């Protein structure tokens, strides 16, 4: 899964953002489990990319929530 940019995230409907958020959280948990088990992952920077993408999605969701009030 590629990195999502803010422009792409803002263009998504809320349901798709939530679906992507769940997928990214599951992938992050899987990668963290592999690292904790002593294994090596192919791209260690992927963990940081996923964390940042999750933060971007949450930011857009919070912005929409605030605009709705």
Secondary structure, 3 states (H helix, E strand, C coil): CCCCCHHHHHHCCHHHHHHHHHHHHHHHHHHHHHHHCCCCCCCCHHHHHHHHHHHHHHHHHHHHHHHHC
